[in-house]
Each structure stands twice: as structure tokens, then as C-alpha cells.
Amino acid sequence: MRSMTFAACATVVALLPVACTSYRADNEPPPDDAPVVTFSYVDTEDRALAAEFADNYCEQAYGKDADEFDTDREPGGYEISFVCR
């Protein structure tokens, strides 16, 4: 599975374990060969920017749209993944 990681902003690394939650946009998992792009963000502006970057990446690299696949709470913010479909 192809993956590209981009940090939209710096996140704080914590040494203590942190409980993480996960949100999935739909229950259908992406195909195993579907490209996935993942971004870290802190606020809604960064989330919107991550969605825009994902759309551009999927369109330019694969000629496909980016669909939100998964969002996880991380120390200092969130991590969001998009699948190119």
C-alpha cells in the first residue's frame, strides 16, 4: 500500500501512553491496492488544508478523488487518512 505522510503542523511527542480514538468515514475498507495519504493536523483550518492536499495528490498521481477514510486522535492533534478512489 502506498502511503505519503505530511505534517501539516508540528505535533508534541508525549512519552506517556495516550488513549486514542478513531473515526471512520464509512465502514467499507479501501481495496488493498488503493493508495492512502495521511496528514497530521491540529485545528479545522489544517484539516481543510489536508483534505485539499489529499484531493490534489490523488488527482495528480492517480486521476482519482480522495475520500476521507480514517481520523485518529494523536498527542497534540489528529491524524487523518484519505484513500484515492
Secondary structure, 3 states (H helix, E strand, C coil): CCEEEEECCCCCCCCCCCCCCEEECCCCCCCCCCCEEEEEECCHHHHHHHHHHHHHHHHHHHCCCEEEEEEEEECCEEEEEEEEC
